[in-house]
Amino acid sequence: MTLDMIALRGFLDTGGPALWAIAALSVLTVAIVLWKIWRLTLDGVWAKGRAERALRDALAGEPGAARPGTRNLHLRFVAALQSGRDLPNALAREQITSVAQRELGQLRAGLRPLELIMTIAPLIGLLGTVLGMIEAFQALETSGGQADPSVLAGGIWEALLTTAAGMAVAIPAAVALSWFEGIGERVQADLEQMATRFFTSRAQGDEAA
């Protein structure tokens, strides 16, 4: 075991089980954020240029570049729009709404764990602080009020350490959660705009016919 690992383990032992739990939550938070960024990149949420071109082709009656099973979320939705072109209007709306709900549901995967970490990390930290303060004042009582102030102060700062650690985990988790939710809202607006353009074009075609 390296000196850094020994120092880290000593630091975690200082805060007790609460600090170990918060450290585990921090690792889980980083893993979720990296996994979520990877999934969003695969889904192409930052690259919808091909979907715009495919949508224009679909509105013009051409098959375009959208194919079912593609990794790009926007292209999958355009493919769903194309597949509903020959369906009755009500059935097409139902099918497209179902596809949009499924895509948005997959897009929001992993947000619940982040929300849970954001909530419980400060609570675990506060619990560790309360338990540490209880231990410190029990030691003071046992000593008959003659405890060394420096020792008591050391016990108090060790107890407060877990609260700080809990907040240090919860704040980045909250920022990441807000960012991912913003991406989901933007993608939802994109899909709604695509569906509106599709049905508007369809209505105009029906009128022309």
Backbone hydrogen bonds in HBPLUS format (Angstrom, degrees):
<---DONOR---> <-ACCEPTOR-->    atom                        ^
c    i                          cat <-CA-CA->   ^        H-A-AA   ^      H-
h    n   atom  resd res      DA  || num        DHA   H-A  angle D-A-AA Bond
n    s   type  num  typ     dist DA aas  dist angle  dist       angle   num
A0006-ILE N   A0002-THR O   2.99 MM   4  6.29 155.1  2.05 148.1 155.6     1
A0007-ALA N   A0003-LEU O   2.84 MM   4  6.07 159.0  1.89 150.0 155.6     2
A0008-LEU N   A0004-ASP O   2.87 MM   4  6.08 156.5  1.93 146.3 153.1     3
A0009-ARG N   A0005-MET O   2.88 MM   4  6.04 160.2  1.92 146.7 152.2     4
A0010-GLY N   A0006-ILE O   2.89 MM   4  6.12 154.7  1.96 146.2 153.5     5
A0011-PHE N   A0007-ALA O   2.91 MM   4  6.15 150.8  2.00 144.6 152.6     6
A0012-LEU N   A0008-LEU O   2.95 MM   4  6.24 161.3  1.98 152.6 157.0     7
A0013-ASP N   A0009-ARG O   2.87 MM   4  6.07 154.5  1.94 146.9 154.4     8
A0014-THR N   A0010-GLY O   3.08 MM   4  6.26 135.1  2.29 136.0 147.0     9
A0014-THR N   A0011-PHE O   3.12 MM   3  5.14 129.0  2.40  93.4 106.9    10
A0015-GLY N   A0012-LEU O   3.17 MM   3  5.50 128.9  2.45 102.8 114.0    11
A0016-GLY N   A0013-ASP O   3.17 MM   3  4.93 142.9  2.32  92.8 103.7    12
A0019-LEU N   A0016-GLY O   3.12 MM   3  5.63 123.1  2.46 111.0 123.1    13
A0020-TRP N   A0016-GLY O   3.24 MM   4  6.61 154.7  2.31 150.1 157.7    14
A0021-ALA N   A0017-PRO O   2.89 MM   4  6.15 155.8  1.95 149.9 156.3    15
A0022-ILE N   A0018-ALA O   2.95 MM   4  6.22 155.0  2.01 146.3 153.3    16
A0023-ALA N   A0019-LEU O   2.88 MM   4  6.06 151.5  1.96 143.0 151.0    17
A0024-ALA N   A0020-TRP O   3.00 MM   4  6.30 152.4  2.07 145.4 152.4    18
A0025-LEU N   A0021-ALA O   2.99 MM   4  6.32 151.8  2.07 144.6 152.5    19
A0026-SER N   A0022-ILE O   2.88 MM   4  6.19 145.2  2.00 144.8 154.6    20
A0027-VAL N   A0023-ALA O   3.10 MM   4  6.43 156.3  2.16 148.5 153.5    21
A0028-LEU N   A0024-ALA O   2.99 MM   4  6.24 158.5  2.04 147.2 153.6    22
A0029-THR N   A0025-LEU O   2.82 MM   4  6.01 151.4  1.90 145.1 152.9    23
A0030-VAL N   A0026-SER O   3.07 MM   4  6.34 164.1  2.10 150.3 153.0    24
A0031-ALA N   A0027-VAL O   3.02 MM   4  6.25 161.0  2.05 148.6 154.1    25
A0032-ILE N   A0028-LEU O   2.91 MM   4  6.12 160.4  1.95 151.2 156.1    26
A0033-VAL N   A0029-THR O   2.96 MM   4  6.16 165.9  1.98 154.9 158.6    27
A0034-LEU N   A0030-VAL O   2.99 MM   4  6.15 168.7  2.00 153.8 156.7    28
A0035-TRP N   A0031-ALA O   2.91 MM   4  6.02 161.2  1.95 147.4 153.5    29
A0036-LYS N   A0032-ILE O   2.81 MM   4  5.92 154.7  1.87 148.0 155.5    30
A0037-ILE N   A0033-VAL O   2.95 MM   4  6.17 160.5  1.99 150.8 155.5    31
A0038-TRP N   A0034-LEU O   2.99 MM   4  6.18 157.6  2.04 146.2 152.6    32
A0039-ARG N   A0035-TRP O   2.92 MM   4  6.18 159.3  1.96 149.2 154.5    33
A0040-LEU N   A0036-LYS O   2.89 MM   4  6.09 162.4  1.92 152.3 157.1    34
A0041-THR N   A0037-ILE O   2.92 MM   4  6.08 151.3  2.01 144.2 152.2    35
A0042-LEU N   A0038-TRP O   2.98 MM   4  6.27 158.2  2.03 148.4 154.2    36
A0043-ASP N   A0039-ARG O   2.92 MM   4  6.16 151.5  2.00 147.2 155.4    37
A0045-VAL N   A0040-LEU O   3.32 MM   5  5.91 171.3  2.33 158.1 159.8    38
A0044-GLY N   A0041-THR O   3.07 MM   3  5.08 150.4  2.16  99.3 108.5    39
A0073-LEU N   A0043-ASP O   2.70 MM  30  5.05 168.0  1.71 139.0 140.2    40
A0047-ALA N   A0044-GLY O   3.09 MM   3  5.05 164.4  2.12 105.8 110.0    41
A0052-GLU N   A0048-LYS O   3.03 MM   4  6.34 148.9  2.13 148.3 156.3    42
A0053-ARG N   A0049-GLY O   3.12 MM   4  6.48 158.7  2.17 149.1 154.3    43
A0054-ALA N   A0050-ARG O   2.83 MM   4  6.06 158.1  1.88 148.5 155.4    44
A0055-LEU N   A0051-ALA O   2.80 MM   4  5.94 148.6  1.90 143.6 152.1    45
A0056-ARG N   A0052-GLU O   3.00 MM   4  6.27 156.9  2.05 145.7 151.5    46
A0057-ASP N   A0053-ARG O   3.02 MM   4  6.32 156.4  2.08 147.2 153.6    47
A0058-ALA N   A0054-ALA O   2.87 MM   4  6.11 153.1  1.94 143.5 151.5    48
A0059-LEU N   A0055-LEU O   2.84 MM   4  6.09 158.6  1.89 153.5 158.6    49
A0060-ALA N   A0056-ARG O   3.01 MM   4  6.19 134.6  2.22 136.8 149.0    50
A0060-ALA N   A0057-ASP O   3.11 MM   3  5.00 126.4  2.41  90.6 105.1    51
A0062-GLU N   A0057-ASP O   2.73 MM   5  4.96 152.3  1.80 159.1 149.9    52
A0061-GLY N   A0058-ALA O   3.03 MM   3  5.06 157.8  2.08 102.8 109.1    53
A0070-THR N   A0067-ARG O   3.37 MM   3  6.07 152.6  2.45 141.8 140.3    54
A0076-ARG N   A0072-ASN O   2.97 MM   4  6.26 151.5  2.05 151.0 159.4    55
A0077-PHE N   A0073-LEU O   3.07 MM   4  6.39 149.2  2.16 145.9 154.2    56
A0078-VAL N   A0074-HIS O   2.95 MM   4  6.28 153.9  2.02 146.6 153.9    57
A0079-ALA N   A0075-LEU O   2.89 MM   4  6.13 153.9  1.96 146.6 153.8    58
A0080-ALA N   A0076-ARG O   3.02 MM   4  6.32 144.3  2.15 138.0 147.4    59
A0081-LEU N   A0077-PHE O   2.91 MM   4  6.28 148.4  2.01 146.0 155.0    60
A0082-GLN N   A0078-VAL O   2.90 MM   4  6.23 158.2  1.94 151.7 157.1    61
A0083-SER N   A0079-ALA O   2.97 MM   4  6.21 152.8  2.05 143.7 150.9    62
A0084-GLY N   A0080-ALA O   3.20 MM   4  6.39 130.0  2.46 136.5 148.1    63
A0084-GLY N   A0081-LEU O   3.12 MM   3  5.24 137.5  2.31  98.2 110.2    64
A0085-ARG N   A0082-GLN O   3.15 MM   3  5.30 166.2  2.17 109.1 112.3    65
A0087-LEU N   A0084-GLY O   3.27 MM   3  5.18 158.3  2.32 100.7 107.1    66
A0092-ALA N   A0088-PRO O   2.81 MM   4  5.96 158.6  1.85 161.9 169.1    67
A0093-ARG N   A0089-ASN O   2.98 MM   4  6.23 158.0  2.03 150.2 155.5    68
A0094-GLU N   A0090-ALA O   3.04 MM   4  6.30 158.6  2.09 146.5 152.3    69
A0095-GLN N   A0091-LEU O   2.93 MM   4  6.15 161.5  1.97 150.0 154.8    70
A0096-ILE N   A0092-ALA O   2.93 MM   4  6.06 167.4  1.94 152.4 156.1    71
A0097-THR N   A0093-ARG O   2.88 MM   4  5.93 157.8  1.93 147.5 154.0    72
A0098-SER N   A0094-GLU O   3.03 MM   4  6.16 155.1  2.09 142.9 149.5    73
A0099-VAL N   A0095-GLN O   3.01 MM   4  6.31 155.8  2.07 147.8 154.2    74
A0100-ALA N   A0096-ILE O   2.90 MM   4  6.12 162.0  1.93 150.0 154.9    75
A0101-GLN N   A0097-THR O   2.93 MM   4  6.13 160.6  1.97 150.1 155.0    76
A0102-ARG N   A0098-SER O   3.03 MM   4  6.24 155.7  2.09 145.2 151.7    77
A0103-GLU N   A0099-VAL O   2.93 MM   4  6.17 163.0  1.96 154.1 158.6    78
A0104-LEU N   A0100-ALA O   2.91 MM   4  6.07 164.9  1.93 152.7 156.9    79
A0105-GLY N   A0101-GLN O   2.89 MM   4  5.94 148.3  1.99 140.3 149.5    80
A0106-GLN N   A0102-ARG O   3.03 MM   4  6.28 156.5  2.09 147.7 152.9    81
A0107-LEU N   A0103-GLU O   2.92 MM   4  6.14 145.0  2.05 140.7 151.4    82
A0108-ARG N   A0104-LEU O   3.07 MM   4  6.28 138.8  2.24 141.0 149.9    83
A0109-ALA N   A0106-GLN O   3.21 MM   3  5.18 162.6  2.24 102.6 107.1    84
A0111-LEU N   A0108-ARG O   3.21 MM   3  5.81 160.7  2.25 138.7 138.7    85
A0115-GLU N   A0111-LEU O   2.92 MM   4  6.17 157.1  1.97 151.6 158.3    86
A0116-LEU N   A0112-ARG O   2.86 MM   4  6.15 153.3  1.93 153.4 161.4    87
A0117-ILE N   A0113-PRO O   2.89 MM   4  6.14 160.2  1.93 150.9 155.7    88
A0118-MET N   A0114-LEU O   2.91 MM   4  6.11 160.8  1.95 149.7 155.1    89
A0119-THR N   A0115-GLU O   3.13 MM   4  6.33 137.6  2.32 136.7 147.2    90
A0119-THR N   A0116-LEU O   3.10 MM   3  5.11 127.0  2.40  94.3 108.2    91
A0120-ILE N   A0116-LEU O   2.87 MM   4  6.10 168.7  1.89 161.1 163.1    92
A0121-ALA N   A0117-ILE O   3.02 MM   4  5.62 160.2  2.06 147.4 150.8    93
A0124-ILE N   A0120-ILE O   2.82 MM   4  6.04 158.3  1.87 159.4 164.1    94
A0125-GLY N   A0121-ALA O   3.00 MM   4  6.23 158.6  2.05 147.4 153.8    95
A0126-LEU N   A0122-PRO O   2.81 MM   4  6.03 153.6  1.88 144.9 152.0    96
A0127-LEU N   A0123-LEU O   2.87 MM   4  6.08 155.8  1.93 145.7 152.5    97
A0128-GLY N   A0124-ILE O   2.91 MM   4  6.18 158.9  1.96 149.9 155.2    98
A0129-THR N   A0125-GLY O   2.97 MM   4  6.23 150.3  2.06 143.9 152.3    99
A0130-VAL N   A0126-LEU O   2.89 MM   4  6.16 163.7  1.91 154.1 157.8   100
A0131-LEU N   A0127-LEU O   2.95 MM   4  6.16 167.1  1.96 154.4 157.8   101
A0132-GLY N   A0128-GLY O   2.90 MM   4  6.01 153.2  1.97 141.1 149.2   102
A0133-MET N   A0129-THR O   2.83 MM   4  6.06 155.1  1.89 152.5 159.0   103
A0134-ILE N   A0130-VAL O   2.94 MM   4  6.17 156.1  2.00 148.3 155.0   104
A0135-GLU N   A0131-LEU O   3.00 MM   4  6.24 157.1  2.05 144.7 150.8   105
A0136-ALA N   A0132-GLY O   2.91 MM   4  6.16 155.0  1.98 145.3 152.3   106
A0137-PHE N   A0133-MET O   2.95 MM   4  6.16 163.9  1.98 152.6 155.9   107
A0138-GLN N   A0134-ILE O   2.88 MM   4  6.02 141.9  2.03 143.3 154.4   108
A0139-ALA N   A0135-GLU O   3.00 MM   4  6.24 151.9  2.08 144.5 151.3   109
A0140-LEU N   A0136-ALA O   3.04 MM   4  6.36 147.9  2.14 139.6 148.8   110
A0141-GLU N   A0137-PHE O   2.92 MM   4  6.10 153.3  1.99 139.9 146.7   111
A0142-THR N   A0138-GLN O   2.90 MM   4  6.12 157.5  1.96 148.0 154.1   112
A0143-SER N   A0139-ALA O   3.08 MM   4  6.26 147.4  2.19 142.4 150.2   113
A0145-GLY N   A0140-LEU O   3.14 MM   5  5.52 163.8  2.16 168.0 162.9   114
A0144-GLY N   A0141-GLU O   3.05 MM   3  5.21 159.1  2.10 106.6 112.6   115
A0146-GLN N   A0143-SER O   3.40 MM   3  5.53 159.3  2.44 102.1 108.1   116
A0151-VAL N   A0148-ASP O   2.96 MM   3  5.27 122.8  2.29 106.8 121.3   117
A0152-LEU N   A0148-ASP O   3.00 MM   4  6.36 160.5  2.04 157.6 163.7   118
A0153-ALA N   A0149-PRO O   2.79 MM   4  5.97 159.1  1.84 148.9 154.8   119
A0154-GLY N   A0150-SER O   2.96 MM   4  6.11 149.9  2.05 137.6 145.8   120
A0155-GLY N   A0151-VAL O   3.00 MM   4  6.33 151.6  2.08 146.7 153.8   121
A0156-ILE N   A0152-LEU O   2.98 MM   4  6.29 149.1  2.08 145.8 154.5   122
A0157-TRP N   A0153-ALA O   2.96 MM   4  6.26 166.0  1.98 155.7 158.1   123
A0158-GLU N   A0154-GLY O   3.09 MM   4  6.18 154.4  2.16 143.1 150.4   124
A0159-ALA N   A0155-GLY O   3.06 MM   4  6.22 143.8  2.19 135.8 145.4   125
A0159-ALA N   A0156-ILE O   3.04 MM   3  5.02 118.4  2.44  93.3 108.8   126
A0160-LEU N   A0156-ILE O   2.90 MM   4  6.25 154.5  1.97 152.5 159.6   127
A0161-LEU N   A0157-TRP O   3.03 MM   4  6.10 126.6  2.32 136.1 149.0   128
A0164-ALA N   A0160-LEU O   3.25 MM   4  6.63 163.9  2.28 156.6 160.1   129
A0165-ALA N   A0161-LEU O   2.95 MM   4  6.18 158.2  2.00 149.2 155.9   130
A0166-GLY N   A0162-THR O   2.85 MM   4  6.01 157.6  1.91 146.8 152.7   131
A0167-MET N   A0163-THR O   3.04 MM   4  6.31 158.7  2.09 150.1 155.1   132
A0168-ALA N   A0164-ALA O   2.90 MM   4  6.10 148.1  2.01 144.0 153.8   133
A0169-VAL N   A0165-ALA O   3.09 MM   4  6.39 134.3  2.31 143.5 154.1   134
A0170-ALA N   A0166-GLY O   2.95 MM   4  6.14 160.7  1.99 147.5 153.5   135
A0171-ILE N   A0167-MET O   3.02 MM   4  5.95 166.0  2.04 151.1 152.8   136
A0173-ALA N   A0169-VAL O   3.29 MM   4  6.40 156.7  2.35 145.3 152.2   137
A0174-ALA N   A0170-ALA O   2.85 MM   4  6.06 150.7  1.94 149.0 156.9   138
A0175-VAL N   A0171-ILE O   2.99 MM   4  6.28 157.2  2.04 152.5 158.8   139
A0176-ALA N   A0172-PRO O   2.88 MM   4  6.08 167.6  1.90 152.6 155.7   140
A0177-LEU N   A0173-ALA O   2.89 MM   4  6.03 158.1  1.94 145.2 151.8   141
A0178-SER N   A0174-ALA O   2.95 MM   4  6.13 162.2  1.98 147.6 152.1   142
A0179-TRP N   A0175-VAL O   2.98 MM   4  6.22 155.7  2.04 148.8 155.7   143
A0180-PHE N   A0176-ALA O   2.92 MM   4  6.15 168.1  1.93 156.6 158.9   144
A0181-GLU N   A0177-LEU O   2.91 MM   4  6.07 158.2  1.96 150.3 156.8   145
A0182-GLY N   A0178-SER O   2.95 MM   4  6.12 149.0  2.05 140.9 149.4   146
A0183-ILE N   A0179-TRP O   3.01 MM   4  6.37 150.6  2.10 147.9 155.8   147
A0184-GLY N   A0180-PHE O   2.96 MM   4  6.27 158.0  2.01 147.7 153.6   148
A0185-GLU N   A0181-GLU O   2.93 MM   4  6.22 154.5  2.00 148.2 154.7   149
A0186-ARG N   A0182-GLY O   2.98 MM   4  6.21 152.5  2.06 144.3 151.9   150
A0187-VAL N   A0183-ILE O   2.91 MM   4  6.17 162.3  1.94 155.0 159.5   151
A0188-GLN N   A0184-GLY O   2.92 MM   4  6.09 156.6  1.97 145.8 152.7   152
A0189-ALA N   A0185-GLU O   2.99 MM   4  6.22 154.6  2.05 142.7 149.1   153
A0190-ASP N   A0186-ARG O   2.94 MM   4  6.26 149.8  2.03 144.8 153.7   154
A0191-LEU N   A0187-VAL O   2.92 MM   4  6.24 161.3  1.96 155.9 159.5   155
A0192-GLU N   A0188-GLN O   2.94 MM   4  6.17 160.4  1.98 150.1 155.9   156
A0193-GLN N   A0189-ALA O   2.94 MM   4  6.10 154.8  2.01 144.9 151.7   157
A0194-MET N   A0190-ASP O   2.92 MM   4  6.21 157.3  1.97 149.8 156.1   158
A0195-ALA N   A0191-LEU O   2.90 MM   4  6.13 164.2  1.93 152.2 156.3   159
A0196-THR N   A0192-GLU O   2.92 MM   4  6.09 156.2  1.98 145.5 152.4   160
A0197-ARG N   A0193-GLN O   2.96 MM   4  6.20 162.9  1.99 150.8 154.8   161
A0198-PHE N   A0194-MET O   2.92 MM   4  6.14 155.0  1.98 148.2 155.6   162
A0199-PHE N   A0195-ALA O   2.94 MM   4  6.18 169.4  1.95 156.3 157.6   163
A0200-THR N   A0196-THR O   2.86 MM   4  5.93 151.0  1.95 147.8 156.6   164
A0201-SER N   A0197-ARG O   2.95 MM   4  6.03 160.8  1.98 143.7 148.9   165
A0202-ARG N   A0198-PHE O   2.92 MM   4  6.12 150.7  2.00 142.6 151.7   166
A0203-ALA N   A0199-PHE O   2.89 MM   4  6.02 154.5  1.95 141.3 147.3   167
A0204-GLN N   A0200-THR O   2.97 MM   4  6.22 157.6  2.02 147.8 153.9   168
A0205-GLY N   A0201-SER O   2.93 MM   4  6.17 150.0  2.02 143.4 151.8   169
A0206-ASP N   A0202-ARG O   2.95 MM   4  6.26 151.6  2.04 145.9 153.6   170
A0207-GLU N   A0203-ALA O   2.97 MM   4  6.26 154.3  2.04 147.0 153.8   171
A0208-ALA N   A0204-GLN O   2.95 MM   4  6.19 154.9  2.01 144.8 151.6   172
A0209-ALA N   A0205-GLY O   2.98 MM   4  6.17 145.2  2.10 141.8 151.1   173
